[in-house]
């Protein structure tokens, strides 16, 4: 790994790092010099990503953790900081989709699970990451929201509520720590070509692509680039913001 990389001598933790946006973010940060803790509910997926990063010369560690489990996230942060030598950056990306169901027909188990992973999981991750980041005197967090954290959509109430919550949580946390050298921002992607869309047929995928004025789905690497930008020292005066990366979806 090049010693003069943008993130050399910095340590990152990425939740949901085993696939999609998370895996792309892990690779990009590693290629720019960071040591990376790859955290995922699926340990095999995390290990595959960590192995790939090690294959390009990066220092990488695979960790299994459920972001809805406070104790598990506390252990993950403790192990990452001990093995990798601290924590400078965090990307809270772990999330699950929700079924297309009207509010009056949505069952409580689905509501609770979507909110637990997509919102409470971000809170618990930050709760344990922040002390480790502050121990270094400065740091940066990027939380992954969604275009549905800015807009509504019929049938997606649980997901939209959780992702709106991530935006509000990000703003409040940013204000909590702005004076302590910790920047906290969010990205709000449009529809991205990741495993979360694996259940959609080609017609459904085409319909999703057509909702973006750019005329296609985003690639995970494009979201990772924005995340890396917000983690970088180039954005040292940006905090509490949510960056839409949605192919023009919300501009209409």
C-alpha positions as CSV (number, residue, x, y, z in Angstrom):
1,X,0.0,0.0,0.0
2,X,1.4,3.4,-0.9
3,X,2.6,5.2,2.3
4,X,1.5,8.5,0.8
5,X,-2.1,7.4,0.2
6,X,-4.9,9.8,1.2
7,X,-5.8,7.6,4.1
8,X,-2.4,6.2,5.0
9,X,-2.0,5.6,8.8
10,X,-5.7,5.9,9.3
11,X,-8.1,3.1,10.4
12,X,-11.6,2.7,9.1
13,X,-14.6,0.6,10.3
14,X,-17.3,-0.2,7.7
15,X,-20.5,-1.9,8.8
16,X,-22.3,-3.9,6.2
17,X,-18.8,-4.2,4.6
18,X,-19.3,-7.7,3.2
19,X,-21.2,-6.7,0.0
20,X,-22.5,-3.8,-2.1
21,X,-21.7,-0.3,-1.1
22,X,-19.9,-1.5,2.0
23,X,-17.5,-3.7,0.1
24,X,-16.8,-1.1,-2.5
25,X,-16.1,1.4,0.3
26,X,-13.8,-1.0,2.0
27,X,-11.8,-1.5,-1.2
28,X,-11.6,2.2,-2.0
29,X,-10.4,3.2,1.5
30,X,-7.9,0.4,1.5
31,X,-6.5,1.4,-2.0
32,X,-6.0,4.9,-0.6
33,X,-4.0,3.6,2.3
34,X,-6.4,2.9,5.2
35,X,-6.4,-0.2,7.4
36,X,-10.0,-1.4,7.3
37,X,-12.2,-3.3,9.8
38,X,-14.8,-5.1,7.7
39,X,-17.9,-5.6,9.8
40,X,-20.9,-7.7,8.7
41,X,-23.6,-9.9,10.1
42,X,-22.3,-12.6,7.6
43,X,-18.8,-13.4,8.7
44,X,-18.0,-15.3,5.5
45,X,-18.8,-12.2,3.4
46,X,-16.7,-10.0,5.7
47,X,-13.8,-12.4,5.5
48,X,-14.0,-12.6,1.7
49,X,-13.7,-8.8,1.5
50,X,-10.9,-8.7,4.1
51,X,-9.0,-11.4,2.1
52,X,-9.3,-9.4,-1.1
53,X,-8.0,-6.3,0.7
54,X,-5.1,-8.2,2.1
55,X,-4.4,-9.4,-1.4
56,X,-3.8,-5.8,-2.5
57,X,-1.4,-5.2,0.4
58,X,-3.9,-3.6,2.8
59,X,-4.2,-4.3,6.5
60,X,-7.7,-5.6,6.9
61,X,-9.7,-7.4,9.6
62,X,-13.0,-9.3,9.3
63,X,-15.5,-9.0,12.2
64,X,-18.9,-10.6,12.6
65,X,-21.4,-8.3,14.4
66,X,-25.1,-7.6,14.4
67,X,-25.5,-3.8,14.5
68,X,-28.7,-4.2,16.5
69,X,-26.7,-5.8,19.3
70,X,-25.0,-3.2,21.5
71,X,-22.6,-5.6,23.1
72,X,-21.6,-7.0,19.7
73,X,-20.8,-3.6,18.4
74,X,-18.9,-2.7,21.5
75,X,-16.8,-5.8,21.1
76,X,-16.2,-5.1,17.4
77,X,-15.0,-1.6,18.1
78,X,-12.7,-2.8,20.9
79,X,-11.2,-5.6,18.7
80,X,-10.7,-3.3,15.7
81,X,-9.0,-0.6,17.8
82,X,-6.7,-3.1,19.5
83,X,-5.8,-5.0,16.3
84,X,-5.6,-2.1,13.9
85,X,-4.2,0.5,16.3
86,X,-7.1,2.8,16.8
87,X,-10.0,4.3,14.9
88,X,-10.1,7.4,12.7
89,X,-13.1,6.8,10.3
90,X,-16.4,5.0,10.4
91,X,-18.9,4.2,7.7
92,X,-22.3,3.0,9.0
93,X,-23.8,1.2,6.0
94,X,-25.5,-1.9,7.3
95,X,-29.1,-2.0,6.3
96,X,-32.0,-4.2,5.0
97,X,-34.8,-3.5,2.6
98,X,-38.5,-3.5,3.5
99,X,-41.4,-5.1,1.7
100,X,-43.8,-3.0,-0.3
101,X,-46.8,-2.8,2.0
102,X,-49.2,0.0,2.8
103,X,-49.0,1.4,6.3
104,X,-52.3,0.0,7.5
105,X,-51.2,-3.5,6.4
106,X,-47.6,-3.5,7.7
107,X,-47.0,-6.0,10.5
108,X,-45.2,-5.0,13.7
109,X,-42.4,-7.6,13.3
110,X,-41.4,-6.1,9.9
111,X,-41.6,-2.5,11.2
112,X,-39.5,-3.3,14.3
113,X,-36.9,-5.2,12.3
114,X,-36.4,-2.5,9.7
115,X,-36.1,0.2,12.3
116,X,-33.8,-1.9,14.4
117,X,-31.3,-2.5,11.6
118,X,-31.6,0.7,9.6
119,X,-31.8,3.3,12.4
120,X,-31.0,1.8,15.8
121,X,-28.1,0.0,14.2
122,X,-26.6,3.3,13.1
123,X,-27.1,4.7,16.6
124,X,-25.5,1.8,18.3
125,X,-22.6,1.8,15.9
126,X,-21.9,5.5,16.5
127,X,-22.4,5.1,20.3
128,X,-19.4,2.7,20.4
129,X,-17.4,4.2,17.6
130,X,-17.4,7.8,18.9
131,X,-15.3,7.3,22.1
132,X,-12.7,5.5,20.0
133,X,-12.7,8.3,17.4
134,X,-12.5,11.0,20.1
135,X,-9.5,9.2,21.6
136,X,-7.5,10.2,18.6
137,X,-8.6,13.9,18.9
138,X,-10.4,14.0,15.6
139,X,-12.2,11.7,13.1
140,X,-15.1,11.4,10.7
141,X,-18.2,9.3,10.3
142,X,-20.4,8.8,7.3
143,X,-23.9,7.2,7.8
144,X,-25.7,5.7,4.8
145,X,-29.2,7.0,4.4
146,X,-31.2,6.9,1.2
147,X,-33.1,9.0,-1.2
148,X,-36.0,7.7,0.9
149,X,-34.4,9.6,3.8
150,X,-35.4,12.7,1.9
151,X,-38.5,11.7,0.0
152,X,-41.4,9.4,0.7
153,X,-42.6,6.4,-1.4
154,X,-45.8,4.5,-1.3
155,X,-45.4,1.1,0.3
156,X,-42.0,1.8,1.9
157,X,-43.0,3.5,5.2
158,X,-40.7,1.5,7.5
159,X,-37.6,2.0,5.3
160,X,-38.4,5.7,4.7
161,X,-39.0,6.3,8.4
162,X,-35.7,4.6,9.3
163,X,-33.7,6.5,6.6
164,X,-35.3,9.8,7.5
165,X,-34.2,9.0,11.1
166,X,-30.6,8.5,10.0
167,X,-30.6,12.0,8.5
168,X,-31.9,13.5,11.8
169,X,-29.6,11.4,13.9
170,X,-26.6,12.5,11.8
171,X,-27.5,16.2,12.2
172,X,-27.9,15.9,15.9
173,X,-24.7,13.9,16.4
174,X,-22.8,16.3,14.3
175,X,-23.8,19.1,16.5
176,X,-23.0,17.1,19.6
177,X,-19.4,16.7,18.6
178,X,-18.6,19.5,16.2
179,X,-16.4,21.2,18.8
180,X,-14.5,18.1,19.5
181,X,-12.9,17.5,16.1
182,X,-15.4,14.9,15.0
183,X,-17.3,15.4,11.7
184,X,-20.5,13.4,11.0
185,X,-22.2,13.4,7.7
186,X,-24.5,11.1,5.6
187,X,-25.0,10.1,2.1
188,X,-28.4,9.4,0.5
189,X,-28.0,7.2,-2.5
190,X,-30.6,6.5,-5.2
191,X,-31.2,2.9,-6.3
192,X,-27.9,1.1,-6.4
193,X,-27.0,-2.1,-8.3
194,X,-26.3,-4.2,-5.1
195,X,-27.5,-7.5,-3.7
196,X,-30.4,-5.6,-2.1
197,X,-32.0,-5.6,-5.6
198,X,-31.3,-9.3,-6.2
199,X,-35.0,-10.1,-5.8
200,X,-36.1,-7.7,-8.6
201,X,-36.6,-9.1,-12.1
202,X,-35.2,-7.2,-15.2
203,X,-38.4,-5.3,-15.8
204,X,-38.5,-4.1,-12.2
205,X,-34.8,-3.1,-12.4
206,X,-35.4,-1.2,-15.6
207,X,-38.3,0.6,-14.0
208,X,-36.2,1.6,-11.1
209,X,-33.4,2.8,-13.4
210,X,-35.9,4.9,-15.3
211,X,-36.9,6.8,-12.2
212,X,-33.5,8.5,-12.2
213,X,-33.1,11.3,-14.8
214,X,-29.6,10.0,-15.5
215,X,-31.4,6.8,-16.8
216,X,-29.6,4.1,-14.9
217,X,-28.9,2.5,-11.5
218,X,-25.9,3.8,-9.5
219,X,-22.9,1.5,-9.1
220,X,-21.6,0.9,-5.6
221,X,-18.3,2.4,-6.5
222,X,-20.0,5.8,-7.2
223,X,-21.4,5.9,-3.7
224,X,-18.1,4.8,-2.2
225,X,-16.4,7.8,-3.9
226,X,-18.8,10.2,-2.2
227,X,-18.3,8.5,1.2
228,X,-14.5,8.7,0.8
229,X,-14.8,12.4,-0.1
230,X,-16.7,13.1,3.1
231,X,-14.2,11.2,5.2
232,X,-11.3,13.0,3.7
233,X,-9.5,16.1,5.0
234,X,-10.6,17.9,1.9
235,X,-14.1,18.2,3.6
236,X,-12.8,19.5,6.9
237,X,-15.4,22.2,7.1
238,X,-18.4,19.9,6.3
239,X,-20.5,18.4,9.1
240,X,-24.1,17.6,9.7
241,X,-24.9,17.3,6.0
242,X,-26.6,14.7,3.9
243,X,-25.3,14.4,0.4
244,X,-27.8,13.1,-2.2
245,X,-26.2,10.7,-4.8
246,X,-29.3,9.9,-6.6
247,X,-28.9,10.5,-10.4
248,X,-31.2,13.5,-10.2
249,X,-34.1,11.6,-8.7
250,X,-34.9,14.3,-6.1
251,X,-34.3,17.2,-8.4
252,X,-37.7,16.9,-10.0
